[in-house]
Amino acid sequence: MKRLNVAIVGATGLVGQKFIQVLEQRQFPIETIRLCASDRSAGRKLLFNHSEIVVEETAPESFKNIDIALFSAGSEVSHYFSPVAAQAGAVVIDNSAAFRMDPDVPLVVPEINPDDIKSHKGIIANPNCSTIQMVVALYPLHVVNPIRCISVATYQATSGIGSGGIEELELQSRLAIEGKSVTPSIFPHQIAFNLIPQIDVFLENGYTKEEWKMVEETRKIMHAPDMAISATCVRVPVFIGHSEAVQVEFESPMSPEEAREILLHAPGVKVIDNPQEGLYPQPLHAADTDDVFVGRIRRGGSSPGTNSTKNGLLLWIVADNLRKGAALNAVQIAETMIQRGWI
């Protein structure tokens, strides 16, 4: 198998470190690896396959002779350096929101739309973490029975905002338990022992930017521009693992048993659905795993006895937002390119 020269931009961040871990665990065919970050992190040493590698400050020359550049350093860095890396000959797989809705940039979840990779012009976008886990679970059902409508409420971990989110939850939890005052820093309100129904800024349509990402990205990935989608995204006091309560309405009736059977054979999905025995997906158990977990599969709809009820299902979907929601999906894109001879 061809071995590739890989660069990671944002290597010292939570997702950057997951890139390193996932590449090691999946034995990705690497000839050389270059770890890049901001000037504040330059000079740090990180381990890759038991070898110490010095982190470099990201610069245009960082992409010389690089085959694949994995980016997770925020939209501003991606906007500037992704075109530079692509011009140098690298294929950029970008984890930020910078290019996701660019019509010339494929937005890819390999279990769903791998052929979209072929249309890239040097940059491939990695979807939002909450979007990825939802479409991995819903698309196998959509193929069998087209989905007309999705309504989702997310319960998103603090790690979704980076290491600072985890640290703020830890600090606030200690202070609250000790009866001391809590002053929010990263989140708009106290996150310890609380829920915040706001992720990112509010838009004029009343949705937050995070919620609207789920709407637009789902349509693009599933090639369903007219699909009706609504989302409410909530930050919860969990370290790792996003959870989602999803209601879908299909064109035709689908029973919970049929959906369960389809998902049992779906790539990247693991069904845990025996509520009588207390078995259903939980973020605590999803952390540091690669699958998208689905459970609580049951009928849903507006009122008993109507077609909406017969055509509707409710699902509970959980995944590690740092792995399948970010680093793993990006690495799977690169693996798909190798397997299909596209790089």
KEKE-3310 file (N, C-alpha, C; in steps of 0.2 Angstrom, whole numbers, plus 5000, padded with zeros to 4 digits):
npx = (5004:5002:5012:5009:5013:5009:5001:4996:4986:4983:4987:4989:4977:4961:4954:4965:4974:4966:4966:4980:4979:4969:4975:4986:4980:4972:4982:4986:4993:5008:5021:5029:5026:5019:5018:5008:5004:4998:5009:5010:5010:5021:5036:5033:5032:5026:5020:5020:5017:5026:5037:5045:5039:5042:5032:5028:5026:5012:5014:5016:5026:5024:5017:5024:5028:5018:5005:4992:4982:4977:4965:4961:4959:4951:4940:4946:4960:4959:4953:4963:4975:4971:4968:4981:4988:4982:4986:4999:4999:4993:4980:4967:4958:4946:4941:4934:4921:4923:4922:4911:4898:4901:4898:4908:4915:4916:4906:4908:4903:4909:4901:4890:4891:4902:4906:4906:4918:4926:4924:4932:4942:4954:4951:4942:4927:4924:4910:4899:4900:4888:4879:4885:4884:4870:4866:4873:4866:4853:4853:4854:4841:4834:4837:4830:4817:4811:4815:4804:4804:4813:4816:4825:4833:4847:4860:4873:4890:4903:4916:4914:4917:4930:4946:4945:4931:4929:4938:4931:4919:4924:4930:4919:4910:4917:4917:4903:4899:4906:4899:4903:4903:4900:4907:4904:4914:4919:4906:4890:4882:4882:4887:4889:4879:4868:4858:4861:4852:4858:4870:4883:4880:4865:4854:4845:4833:4830:4835:4850:4867:4873:4862:4857:4867:4866:4854:4857:4869:4865:4855:4864:4873:4865:4860:4847:4839:4827:4822:4813:4819:4821:4830:4835:4848:4857:4868:4876:4880:4891:4906:4912:4904:4890:4872:4857:4839:4829:4816:4808:4800:4793:4791:4783:4774:4785:4790:4796:4803:4807:4815:4825:4831:4836:4846:4854:4862:4869:4883:4895:4886:4879:4867:4859:4846:4836:4826:4819:4828:4836:4845:4852:4858:4872:4881:4892:4896:4899:4910:4926:4925:4921:4909:4892:4879:4863:4846:4831:4821:4806:4788:4783:4774:4761:4748:4739:4734:4734:4741:4753:4758:4760:4770:4780:4795:4804:4820:4835:4851:4868:4885:4903:4909:4922:4928:4921:4913:4922:4938:4939:4930:4936:4948:4943:4939:4951:4956:4946:4949:4962:4959:4951:4959:4960:4970)
npy = (4994:5011:5023:5038:5056:5065:5080:5087:5100:5111:5102:5101:5103:5096:5089:5088:5080:5068:5065:5061:5049:5041:5039:5032:5020:5015:5011:5019:5022:5029:5039:5050:5062:5078:5089:5103:5119:5134:5148:5149:5136:5130:5121:5112:5095:5080:5063:5051:5035:5031:5039:5055:5070:5086:5100:5111:5129:5133:5136:5143:5134:5123:5113:5108:5094:5087:5075:5073:5084:5086:5096:5105:5118:5129:5140:5152:5150:5139:5145:5153:5145:5133:5134:5137:5125:5116:5122:5119:5106:5096:5086:5093:5090:5096:5101:5112:5124:5131:5129:5121:5123:5128:5127:5121:5112:5096:5089:5077:5061:5046:5034:5037:5046:5044:5045:5058:5063:5063:5074:5084:5099:5100:5103:5095:5095:5091:5086:5095:5089:5085:5083:5073:5061:5060:5058:5047:5037:5039:5039:5025:5021:5030:5027:5015:5019:5034:5049:5062:5072:5078:5080:5086:5086:5090:5085:5091:5088:5096:5096:5098:5111:5112:5110:5119:5120:5108:5110:5121:5116:5106:5115:5123:5114:5110:5122:5124:5114:5116:5127:5139:5155:5155:5160:5162:5159:5153:5147:5154:5154:5147:5131:5119:5108:5111:5116:5123:5130:5135:5135:5142:5157:5167:5167:5177:5170:5164:5152:5145:5146:5134:5125:5128:5124:5110:5108:5113:5106:5092:5091:5094:5083:5072:5073:5080:5092:5098:5093:5093:5100:5102:5109:5109:5114:5109:5113:5102:5096:5087:5078:5071:5065:5066:5067:5063:5066:5061:5063:5056:5057:5046:5043:5032:5020:5013:5001:5000:4988:4985:4996:4993:4981:4985:4995:4986:4981:4991:5001:5007:5009:5004:4995:4997:4993:4989:4993:4988:4981:4990:4994:5005:5018:5028:5043:5041:5028:5028:5036:5037:5028:5021:5019:5024:5025:5018:5018:5016:5015:5018:5020:5036:5052:5064:5061:5048:5034:5041:5044:5050:5045:5032:5033:5038:5038:5038:5040:5037:5044:5042:5047:5047:5063:5068:5058:5049:5060:5069:5068:5054:5053:5061:5054:5042:5047:5050:5037:5031:5037:5032:5018:5018:5022:5036:5045)
npz = (5000:4996:5005:5014:5015:5029:5036:5051:5056:5069:5079:5093:5099:5105:5095:5086:5093:5094:5081:5079:5088:5082:5069:5073:5079:5069:5060:5049:5033:5034:5028:5032:5045:5050:5062:5066:5073:5082:5085:5098:5103:5096:5096:5106:5111:5104:5105:5092:5087:5096:5094:5097:5091:5086:5087:5075:5070:5061:5044:5027:5021:5027:5020:5010:5000:5005:5006:5012:5022:5037:5045:5060:5066:5068:5059:5054:5053:5044:5033:5028:5027:5021:5006:5003:5006:4998:4985:4986:4983:4992:4998:5007:5022:5030:5046:5051:5050:5039:5025:5023:5017:5005:4988:4979:4987:4993:5005:5017:5023:5025:5025:5019:5007:4999:4985:4982:4986:4975:4968:4973:4974:4979:4992:5005:5015:5032:5041:5053:5070:5077:5066:5059:5067:5067:5053:5049:5056:5051:5037:5032:5034:5026:5013:5011:5014:5010:5019:5025:5034:5047:5065:5077:5093:5102:5114:5119:5122:5133:5127:5114:5112:5113:5123:5133:5136:5143:5154:5160:5164:5173:5183:5187:5192:5204:5211:5212:5220:5232:5236:5231:5222:5204:5189:5173:5158:5146:5141:5139:5150:5167:5166:5174:5182:5174:5160:5144:5132:5120:5107:5099:5090:5089:5075:5063:5060:5071:5075:5081:5076:5076:5076:5063:5055:5056:5049:5036:5032:5033:5023:5012:5013:5012:5000:4998:4996:4998:5010:5025:5040:5057:5071:5088:5098:5112:5125:5137:5154:5151:5148:5136:5122:5112:5112:5105:5102:5091:5079:5065:5050:5038:5020:5018:5029:5042:5053:5070:5072:5059:5056:5066:5061:5049:5054:5061:5052:5046:5041:5053:5063:5079:5087:5102:5111:5121:5132:5142:5149:5153:5144:5133:5122:5129:5133:5142:5140:5126:5124:5118:5108:5092:5085:5080:5091:5093:5099:5109:5099:5092:5089:5082:5081:5076:5081:5088:5077:5065:5048:5050:5062:5059:5050:5056:5067:5082:5088:5098:5098:5100:5101:5101:5101:5097:5091:5080:5077:5073:5072:5068:5057:5047:5045:5040:5028:5021:5021:5012:5000:4998:4997:4985:4976:4973:4977)
capx = (5000:5006:5012:5008:5015:5003:5002:4990:4986:4980:4989:4989:4970:4958:4953:4971:4977:4962:4969:4986:4977:4966:4980:4990:4976:4970:4988:4986:5000:5011:5028:5031:5020:5021:5013:5008:5000:5000:5016:5010:5012:5027:5041:5030:5034:5020:5021:5017:5020:5032:5042:5044:5039:5042:5027:5030:5021:5009:5017:5015:5031:5022:5014:5029:5028:5012:4999:4985:4983:4971:4965:4957:4962:4946:4939:4950:4966:4957:4952:4969:4980:4968:4970:4989:4990:4979:4990:5005:4998:4990:4972:4965:4952:4945:4936:4930:4915:4925:4920:4906:4893:4904:4896:4913:4919:4912:4905:4908:4903:4910:4896:4884:4892:4910:4908:4907:4925:4929:4923:4936:4947:4960:4948:4936:4925:4922:4904:4899:4900:4881:4877:4888:4881:4863:4865:4875:4860:4846:4853:4852:4833:4832:4838:4824:4810:4814:4813:4801:4805:4817:4816:4831:4835:4854:4862:4880:4896:4907:4922:4913:4920:4938:4948:4942:4925:4930:4941:4926:4914:4927:4930:4912:4907:4920:4915:4896:4899:4909:4895:4906:4900:4902:4907:4905:4919:4918:4899:4886:4879:4884:4886:4889:4872:4864:4858:4860:4849:4861:4876:4885:4876:4858:4853:4839:4828:4828:4839:4857:4871:4874:4856:4856:4872:4863:4849:4860:4873:4861:4853:4869:4876:4860:4857:4840:4839:4820:4820:4811:4823:4822:4834:4837:4854:4858:4874:4874:4886:4894:4913:4912:4898:4884:4866:4851:4833:4827:4810:4808:4794:4795:4785:4778:4775:4790:4789:4802:4806:4810:4821:4830:4834:4840:4852:4859:4867:4871:4890:4896:4880:4878:4860:4858:4839:4832:4825:4816:4834:4840:4850:4851:4865:4873:4887:4897:4899:4901:4916:4932:4923:4920:4902:4886:4874:4856:4842:4824:4817:4799:4784:4782:4770:4757:4742:4738:4730:4735:4747:4759:4760:4762:4776:4785:4799:4808:4827:4840:4857:4874:4892:4909:4910:4929:4931:4916:4911:4928:4944:4938:4927:4941:4953:4940:4939:4957:4956:4942:4953:4967:4956:4948:4964:4959:4976)
capy = (5000:5017:5027:5045:5061:5068:5085:5089:5107:5111:5096:5101:5103:5090:5085:5086:5074:5063:5063:5057:5043:5037:5037:5026:5014:5012:5010:5023:5021:5036:5039:5055:5066:5084:5092:5110:5122:5141:5150:5147:5129:5128:5118:5106:5088:5075:5056:5048:5029:5030:5044:5062:5074:5093:5104:5117:5134:5133:5141:5140:5129:5117:5109:5105:5087:5084:5072:5074:5089:5086:5103:5106:5124:5134:5143:5158:5146:5135:5150:5156:5140:5127:5135:5137:5118:5113:5124:5115:5099:5092:5086:5096:5087:5102:5100:5118:5126:5136:5127:5115:5125:5130:5122:5118:5108:5091:5088:5070:5056:5040:5029:5040:5050:5043:5047:5065:5065:5063:5081:5089:5103:5101:5103:5091:5097:5087:5090:5096:5083:5083:5081:5066:5055:5059:5056:5040:5033:5040:5037:5018:5021:5034:5023:5010:5023:5041:5053:5068:5077:5077:5085:5084:5090:5088:5086:5091:5088:5102:5095:5101:5118:5111:5108:5124:5118:5103:5113:5125:5111:5104:5121:5126:5109:5110:5128:5124:5109:5119:5133:5146:5158:5153:5165:5159:5161:5151:5147:5160:5154:5142:5124:5114:5106:5116:5115:5129:5129:5139:5133:5147:5163:5166:5170:5181:5166:5161:5146:5146:5144:5126:5122:5129:5119:5103:5108:5114:5100:5086:5092:5093:5076:5066:5075:5080:5099:5100:5089:5097:5098:5107:5107:5113:5111:5111:5111:5099:5095:5080:5079:5068:5061:5070:5063:5066:5064:5062:5061:5056:5055:5043:5043:5026:5017:5009:4999:5000:4982:4985:5000:4990:4976:4989:4998:4981:4979:4998:5002:5012:5009:4999:4996:4995:4994:4984:4997:4984:4979:4996:4995:5011:5022:5033:5046:5039:5022:5030:5040:5034:5022:5023:5018:5028:5020:5020:5014:5019:5015:5017:5024:5043:5055:5069:5059:5040:5032:5045:5041:5053:5041:5026:5034:5042:5035:5041:5037:5040:5043:5044:5045:5051:5069:5069:5053:5049:5067:5074:5065:5047:5054:5064:5049:5038:5050:5049:5030:5030:5040:5027:5012:5019:5025:5043:5049)
capz = (5000:4996:5011:5012:5019:5032:5041:5055:5058:5076:5082:5100:5102:5107:5089:5084:5097:5092:5074:5081:5091:5077:5064:5076:5080:5062:5056:5043:5030:5034:5027:5037:5048:5052:5067:5066:5077:5082:5087:5106:5104:5092:5100:5110:5108:5104:5103:5087:5086:5101:5092:5099:5085:5088:5084:5071:5069:5054:5039:5020:5019:5031:5016:5005:4999:5009:5002:5015:5027:5042:5048:5065:5070:5067:5052:5052:5050:5038:5027:5026:5025:5017:4999:5003:5007:4992:4980:4987:4981:4997:4999:5013:5025:5035:5051:5053:5046:5034:5018:5022:5012:4998:4983:4976:4991:4995:5012:5016:5028:5020:5025:5015:5001:4997:4978:4982:4987:4968:4965:4976:4970:4984:4999:5007:5022:5037:5044:5061:5074:5078:5060:5057:5070:5065:5046:5049:5059:5047:5030:5030:5034:5021:5007:5011:5014:5010:5025:5023:5039:5053:5070:5082:5099:5103:5120:5117:5127:5133:5123:5108:5111:5114:5130:5137:5138:5148:5160:5163:5167:5179:5188:5189:5196:5210:5214:5214:5226:5238:5238:5229:5216:5198:5184:5166:5154:5139:5140:5140:5157:5171:5163:5179:5184:5171:5153:5140:5125:5115:5105:5094:5090:5086:5068:5062:5059:5078:5076:5082:5070:5076:5073:5056:5052:5055:5044:5029:5031:5032:5016:5007:5013:5010:4993:4999:4997:5001:5016:5031:5046:5062:5076:5094:5101:5119:5129:5143:5158:5150:5145:5130:5119:5110:5112:5100:5102:5084:5076:5058:5046:5031:5015:5019:5036:5044:5060:5074:5070:5052:5057:5070:5057:5044:5057:5064:5047:5044:5043:5058:5068:5084:5090:5109:5111:5126:5137:5148:5153:5155:5139:5128:5122:5134:5131:5146:5137:5119:5124:5116:5104:5085:5082:5082:5094:5092:5103:5110:5093:5094:5084:5084:5076:5079:5085:5087:5072:5059:5044:5053:5067:5056:5046:5060:5072:5087:5089:5102:5094:5104:5098:5103:5096:5096:5086:5074:5076:5070:5069:5064:5050:5043:5043:5035:5021:5018:5019:5006:4994:4996:4995:4979:4971:4972:4979)
cpx = (5004:5006:5013:5011:5010:5005:4995:4991:4981:4981:4989:4982:4967:4957:4960:4975:4973:4965:4975:4984:4974:4970:4984:4986:4974:4976:4988:4993:5003:5018:5031:5025:5023:5016:5013:5003:5001:5007:5016:5012:5018:5032:5039:5032:5028:5023:5017:5020:5026:5038:5040:5044:5038:5036:5029:5024:5019:5012:5016:5020:5029:5020:5018:5029:5023:5007:4992:4987:4976:4970:4960:4959:4957:4946:4943:4957:4964:4956:4958:4974:4977:4970:4978:4991:4988:4984:4997:5005:4995:4983:4971:4958:4951:4940:4932:4924:4916:4922:4914:4900:4895:4902:4902:4917:4914:4912:4903:4907:4903:4905:4890:4886:4899:4911:4909:4914:4928:4929:4927:4941:4953:4957:4942:4934:4922:4916:4904:4897:4892:4878:4879:4885:4874:4862:4868:4870:4854:4847:4852:4844:4831:4832:4832:4818:4812:4811:4810:4803:4809:4817:4820:4832:4842:4855:4870:4885:4900:4913:4920:4915:4928:4939:4946:4935:4925:4933:4935:4921:4917:4927:4924:4909:4910:4918:4908:4895:4901:4905:4898:4902:4904:4902:4908:4910:4918:4911:4896:4883:4883:4883:4886:4882:4867:4863:4857:4858:4852:4868:4878:4880:4869:4858:4846:4833:4826:4832:4846:4861:4873:4868:4855:4861:4869:4858:4852:4865:4870:4858:4858:4872:4872:4857:4850:4839:4832:4818:4818:4815:4822:4826:4834:4843:4856:4865:4873:4881:4889:4901:4913:4906:4892:4878:4861:4845:4830:4820:4810:4801:4795:4789:4780:4779:4782:4790:4796:4806:4810:4816:4827:4834:4838:4847:4856:4864:4870:4879:4891:4891:4880:4871:4861:4851:4835:4831:4822:4822:4838:4846:4848:4857:4865:4880:4893:4900:4901:4908:4922:4930:4921:4913:4897:4881:4867:4851:4835:4820:4810:4795:4783:4777:4765:4751:4741:4733:4730:4741:4754:4762:4763:4769:4781:4789:4803:4814:4831:4847:4863:4880:4897:4910:4917:4931:4926:4914:4916:4933:4943:4935:4932:4946:4950:4939:4945:4958:4952:4946:4959:4964:4953:4953:4963:4965:4982)
cpy = (5006:5021:5034:5050:5065:5074:5086:5096:5108:5104:5095:5102:5096:5086:5083:5080:5068:5060:5059:5050:5039:5035:5031:5020:5011:5010:5013:5023:5027:5035:5044:5059:5072:5087:5099:5113:5130:5142:5148:5140:5126:5126:5113:5100:5083:5068:5054:5041:5028:5035:5051:5066:5082:5097:5110:5122:5133:5138:5139:5134:5123:5111:5106:5098:5083:5081:5074:5079:5089:5093:5103:5112:5130:5137:5148:5155:5143:5140:5152:5150:5134:5128:5135:5129:5115:5115:5121:5108:5094:5092:5088:5092:5092:5101:5106:5119:5130:5135:5122:5117:5128:5125:5118:5113:5103:5090:5081:5066:5049:5035:5031:5042:5049:5046:5054:5067:5066:5070:5086:5093:5105:5102:5099:5094:5091:5090:5091:5089:5080:5080:5074:5061:5054:5056:5049:5035:5033:5038:5030:5017:5024:5031:5018:5014:5030:5045:5060:5073:5074:5082:5082:5089:5086:5089:5085:5092:5095:5102:5097:5108:5118:5110:5113:5123:5113:5106:5118:5121:5108:5109:5122:5120:5109:5116:5127:5119:5112:5125:5139:5148:5155:5158:5162:5162:5160:5150:5153:5160:5148:5135:5119:5114:5110:5113:5122:5128:5134:5137:5138:5153:5162:5170:5174:5177:5162:5155:5149:5144:5137:5123:5122:5125:5112:5103:5108:5108:5094:5086:5091:5086:5071:5068:5076:5088:5102:5097:5094:5095:5104:5104:5112:5110:5114:5108:5108:5097:5088:5082:5077:5064:5066:5065:5067:5063:5066:5059:5062:5054:5053:5044:5038:5024:5013:5007:4999:4993:4982:4990:4997:4985:4980:4992:4992:4979:4985:4999:5008:5013:5003:5000:4993:4997:4989:4988:4994:4982:4984:4997:5000:5015:5027:5036:5043:5033:5023:5033:5035:5027:5025:5023:5024:5023:5023:5015:5018:5020:5014:5022:5031:5046:5060:5067:5051:5039:5036:5042:5044:5048:5034:5027:5037:5037:5040:5037:5041:5039:5046:5042:5050:5057:5070:5064:5053:5056:5072:5070:5058:5048:5056:5059:5044:5041:5049:5041:5028:5032:5035:5021:5012:5022:5032:5048:5045)
cpz = (5000:5003:5009:5017:5022:5036:5045:5057:5064:5080:5090:5103:5103:5101:5086:5087:5095:5085:5075:5083:5086:5071:5066:5076:5074:5058:5049:5040:5029:5033:5032:5039:5051:5056:5067:5070:5077:5085:5095:5107:5100:5097:5105:5107:5109:5102:5097:5085:5090:5099:5094:5092:5088:5084:5081:5071:5061:5049:5032:5018:5023:5026:5010:5005:5003:5005:5005:5021:5031:5046:5054:5069:5070:5060:5050:5049:5044:5032:5024:5023:5021:5009:4998:5002:5000:4986:4980:4985:4986:4996:5006:5016:5031:5040:5053:5049:5040:5027:5017:5017:5006:4993:4979:4980:4994:5003:5013:5023:5024:5020:5020:5008:4999:4990:4978:4983:4980:4965:4968:4972:4975:4991:5000:5014:5026:5041:5051:5064:5075:5072:5058:5060:5068:5058:5046:5051:5054:5040:5028:5030:5028:5014:5006:5010:5015:5016:5022:5028:5045:5058:5075:5087:5101:5111:5120:5122:5127:5129:5116:5106:5112:5122:5135:5140:5144:5155:5164:5167:5174:5185:5191:5194:5203:5214:5217:5220:5232:5240:5236:5223:5209:5193:5177:5162:5147:5137:5142:5147:5160:5167:5168:5182:5181:5163:5149:5133:5120:5113:5099:5095:5087:5080:5068:5062:5066:5080:5078:5076:5070:5074:5066:5052:5051:5050:5037:5027:5030:5025:5011:5007:5010:5003:4993:5001:4999:5007:5022:5037:5051:5068:5082:5097:5108:5122:5136:5147:5157:5146:5138:5128:5118:5110:5108:5101:5095:5082:5069:5055:5039:5026:5016:5026:5036:5051:5063:5073:5064:5053:5061:5066:5052:5048:5060:5058:5043:5046:5048:5063:5072:5087:5097:5111:5115:5132:5143:5152:5155:5150:5133:5128:5127:5132:5135:5143:5129:5119:5122:5111:5097:5082:5084:5085:5094:5096:5104:5104:5094:5089:5087:5079:5080:5083:5083:5081:5065:5055:5047:5058:5064:5052:5050:5065:5076:5088:5094:5100:5098:5100:5101:5098:5094:5091:5080:5072:5073:5067:5065:5057:5045:5040:5039:5028:5018:5016:5013:5000:4993:4993:4987:4974:4969:4974:4978)
residu = (MET:LYS:ARG:LEU:ASN:VAL:ALA:ILE:VAL:GLY:ALA:THR:GLY:LEU:VAL:GLY:GLN:LYS:PHE:ILE:GLN:VAL:LEU:GLU:GLN:ARG:GLN:PHE:PRO:ILE:GLU:THR:ILE:ARG:LEU:CYS:ALA:SER:ASP:ARG:SER:ALA:GLY:ARG:LYS:LEU:LEU:PHE:ASN:HIS:SER:GLU:ILE:VAL:VAL:GLU:GLU:THR:ALA:PRO:GLU:SER:PHE:LYS:ASN:ILE:ASP:ILE:ALA:LEU:PHE:SER:ALA:GLY:SER:GLU:VAL:SER:HIS:TYR:PHE:SER:PRO:VAL:ALA:ALA:GLN:ALA:GLY:ALA:VAL:VAL:ILE:ASP:ASN:SER:ALA:ALA:PHE:ARG:MET:ASP:PRO:ASP:VAL:PRO:LEU:VAL:VAL:PRO:GLU:ILE:ASN:PRO:ASP:ASP:ILE:LYS:SER:HIS:LYS:GLY:ILE:ILE:ALA:ASN:PRO:ASN:CYS:SER:THR:ILE:GLN:MET:VAL:VAL:ALA:LEU:TYR:PRO:LEU:HIS:VAL:VAL:ASN:PRO:ILE:ARG:CYS:ILE:SER:VAL:ALA:THR:TYR:GLN:ALA:THR:SER:GLY:ILE:GLY:SER:GLY:GLY:ILE:GLU:GLU:LEU:GLU:LEU:GLN:SER:ARG:LEU:ALA:ILE:GLU:GLY:LYS:SER:VAL:THR:PRO:SER:ILE:PHE:PRO:HIS:GLN:ILE:ALA:PHE:ASN:LEU:ILE:PRO:GLN:ILE:ASP:VAL:PHE:LEU:GLU:ASN:GLY:TYR:THR:LYS:GLU:GLU:TRP:LYS:MET:VAL:GLU:GLU:THR:ARG:LYS:ILE:MET:HIS:ALA:PRO:ASP:MET:ALA:ILE:SER:ALA:THR:CYS:VAL:ARG:VAL:PRO:VAL:PHE:ILE:GLY:HIS:SER:GLU:ALA:VAL:GLN:VAL:GLU:PHE:GLU:SER:PRO:MET:SER:PRO:GLU:GLU:ALA:ARG:GLU:ILE:LEU:LEU:HIS:ALA:PRO:GLY:VAL:LYS:VAL:ILE:ASP:ASN:PRO:GLN:GLU:GLY:LEU:TYR:PRO:GLN:PRO:LEU:HIS:ALA:ALA:ASP:THR:ASP:ASP:VAL:PHE:VAL:GLY:ARG:ILE:ARG:ARG:GLY:GLY:SER:SER:PRO:GLY:THR:ASN:SER:THR:LYS:ASN:GLY:LEU:LEU:LEU:TRP:ILE:VAL:ALA:ASP:ASN:LEU:ARG:LYS:GLY:ALA:ALA:LEU:ASN:ALA:VAL:GLN:ILE:ALA:GLU:THR:MET:ILE:GLN:ARG:GLY:TRP:ILE)
# end
